[in-house]
Amino acid sequence: MTPPRAQALVDVAAVTANVALLRDRAGAAGVLAVVKADGYGHGLLPCARAAVAGGAGWLGTALLEEALALRAAGLTGPRVLAWLLDPGDPFAAAVRADVDLSASAPWAVRAAADAARETGRPARLHLKVDSGLGRAGCPPADWAELVGTALAAAADGLVEVVGLWSHLAYADAPRHPTTDRQLDAFRAAVEVAERAGVRPEVRHLANSAATLTRPDTHFDLVRPGLAVYGLSPIPDEATPAELGLRPAMTLAARLALVKRVPAGHGVSYLHRYTTARETTLGLVPLGYADGIPRAATNGGPVLAAGRRRTVAGTVCMDQFVVDLGDDPAAEGDEVVLFGPGDRGEPTAEDWARAVGTISYEIVTRVGPRVPRVVVGA
């Protein structure tokens, strides 16, 4: 069988093991594994199943269509929460599919209540307060109104307020003083809601980093995302191995062309790289259409022909070049862009540092032209 030009190997056994570790670190709290953005680029369904196998009782998505896809695929056991909703979303379909919904404003409560009338069953809501991130969530000044709107709908049998939640701003620095301020703001919002009569099933605030480092943020449920896939949410403090995590994705390709060129030969668009001497160039059939950052020009690390190297010249839409020197290489040889690092290959964090971003972006931007190959199931 001819090997593919490129593939992203996804080790779902690593996902299961990562979730099991997070479940242990969560203590008495439950675990909601975040599988949004196609499982952070790893594949929604295989990673969701692997997370449940690791002990996640909840799954979280940003978009409602992701949550509905989980239900349509037969994942009926775990609770599912979708949180990035807009007025045009199919609230009734979500209620029918037993999907929990987030509400940051009264309109969302009213939309959920309308869906409940249409379906004949109550909608389950998680009221979200903006504790300091300044993104989604109800401003504290409007929180009492949101709580009151939800309780009125609950009194009519249209909704159940099952959750109170918020989101931390300093995802990679959980000990930042802003986290303490957000924790205080969240506790205050919970107190307001409970004093008004809300009896939440779960209160949740912690992300991956807080799950691993801030037990005071755990409450009833933690929501790890990046750590589920084995990447460090605190890369300046600890590697995945130091946290007990294993990266699940390995991105690799096959050399499409190998050729000798003389000294002084320009490479790729605008000749941003010129060979210093006679050398061998290898053509890697991945480019920015596949999610390889164009900013990796002359900087993206790879493992090729037995050594760590960097991209030579401009990253193009479908391909980039690597200078292999005098090392033996042939068409079809593997080039590893990133993986766990076991074989000396770069990691997603290495790529993030090389192009000035975060590992989240590196894994989630791997495009649909790159097949995901599940291993370890």
C-alpha positions, 0 to 999 in steps of 0.5 A, spaced: 500 500 500 502 506 498 503 511 504 500 517 504 503 524 502 502 526 509 498 524 515 496 526 522 497 520 527 492 521 532 493 516 538 487 516 542 490 511 547 494 517 549 487 521 550 484 516 554 490 516 559 491 524 559 483 524 561 484 519 566 490 523 569 486 529 569 480 525 572 485 524 578 487 531 579 480 533 579 479 530 586 472 530 587 470 534 581 467 531 575 471 532 568 468 535 562 473 534 556 473 539 551 472 537 544 471 543 540 474 545 534 474 537 531 477 535 538 482 541 537 484 538 530 485 531 532 478 528 530 471 530 534 468 523 535 475 518 536 477 523 541 470 524 544 470 516 545 477 516 548 475 521 553 469 518 555 473 511 556 478 515 560 473 518 565 470 524 562 462 524 564 461 530 560 463 533 553 464 540 551 463 544 545 463 551 542 458 550 537 451 547 537 453 543 531 459 539 534 454 537 540 449 535 535 454 531 531 456 527 538 449 525 539 448 523 532 454 519 532 451 515 538 454 518 544 448 518 548 451 517 555 456 523 557 452 530 558 454 535 553 454 542 553 455 547 548 456 554 549 457 559 543 450 560 541 447 565 537 440 567 536 439 563 529 442 556 532 437 550 532 435 551 540 429 546 539 434 541 536 439 541 542 433 540 547 431 534 543 438 531 543 439 532 550 444 538 549 445 542 555 446 550 553 449 556 556 446 562 557 450 569 557 444 574 556 436 573 557 435 572 550 438 566 550 434 564 556 428 566 552 430 562 546 431 556 550 424 557 553 421 557 546 425 551 544 422 547 550 415 549 548 416 547 541 419 540 544 415 539 550 421 538 554 425 543 559 431 546 556 437 545 561 441 551 562 448 553 564 448 561 566 455 564 565 457 570 568 463 574 566 468 574 571 473 578 568 475 575 561 471 580 557 468 575 552 462 571 553 458 571 559 453 576 563 456 582 566 456 582 574 451 588 573 446 584 569 447 578 573 441 578 577 436 580 571 439 574 567 438 569 574 431 572 575 429 571 567 432 564 568 428 562 574 421 565 571 422 560 566 424 555 570 417 556 574 413 555 568 417 548 567 421 551 561 428 550 563 432 547 568 438 551 571 443 546 572 449 550 572 453 556 573 460 557 570 465 562 568 472 562 564 479 564 566 483 569 562 490 567 564 489 560 561 497 559 561 498 563 568 493 560 573 497 563 579 496 570 576 493 575 580 487 576 575 485 568 577 484 570 584 480 576 582 476 572 577 475 566 583 472 571 587 467 574 582 465 567 580 464 566 588 460 572 588 455 571 582 454 563 585 452 566 591 447 571 588 444 566 584 443 561 590 440 566 594 435 568 589 433 560 589 438 557 584 440 550 586 445 548 580 447 541 579 454 543 577 459 550 578 465 550 573 471 555 572 477 551 571 481 550 565 486 545 563 492 549 567 487 550 573 485 543 573 492 541 574 495 547 578 489 550 582 484 545 586 481 551 589 478 553 582 475 546 581 468 546 584 463 541 581 466 540 574 473 542 571 473 543 563 480 541 561 481 542 553 489 542 551 491 537 556 486 532 554 490 532 547 497 531 551 500 538 550 502 543 556 497 548 558 503 552 562 509 551 557 513 556 561 513 552 567 512 544 565 513 540 559 507 535 557 512 529 560 513 533 567 505 534 567 504 526 566 501 528 559 502 525 552 501 529 546 496 525 541 498 528 535 504 526 530 504 530 523 508 527 518 509 527 510 513 523 505 518 527 501 515 528 494 522 530 491 529 529 492 535 533 488 542 536 488 543 543 487 549 547 487 552 553 491 548 559 491 541 556 489 535 560 491 530 556 494 522 557 494 519 564 493 523 570 493 529 566 494 529 567 502 534 562 502 540 561 498 544 554 499 551 556 502 554 550 498 552 544 493 547 540 497 541 536 497 534 539 497 527 535 499 520 537 497 515 536 503 508 536 500 505 540 506 503 548 506 499 553 508 493 550 505 494 544 510 495 549 516 503 549 516 504 557 518 507 561 512 511 564 518 515 558 519 519 560 513 526 559 514 524 557 521 519 551 522 523 545 525 522 538 522 526 531 523 528 529 516 534 524 514 535 523 521 536 530 524 533 536 526 532 541 521 528 547 519 524 549 513 529 552 508 525 558 504 518 560 504 512 556 506 508 555 500 501 553 499 502 546 498 509 545 499 516 547 503 523 545 502 528 542 507 536 543 506 538 536 507 546 537 506 549 531 504 545 526 508 542 520 504 535 521 502 530 519 497 523 520 495 518 517 500 522 518 506 518 520 512 519 527 515 516 528 522 514 536 523 511 534 530 510 529 535 511 527 542 518 528 541 520 521 543 524 520 536 528 527 537 522 530 533 520 537 534 513 538 538 507 542 537 510 547 542 517 547 538 513 549 532 509 554 537 515 558 539 518 558 532 512 562 529 510 566 535 504 563 537 501 557 542 501 550 541 493 550 540 494 554 534 499 549 531 494 543 532 488 546 530 490 549 524 492 542 521 487 542 515 482 537 512 487 535 506 491 532 511 488 525 513 487 523 521 489 516 522 487 513 529 491 509 532 491 506 539 484 505 539 
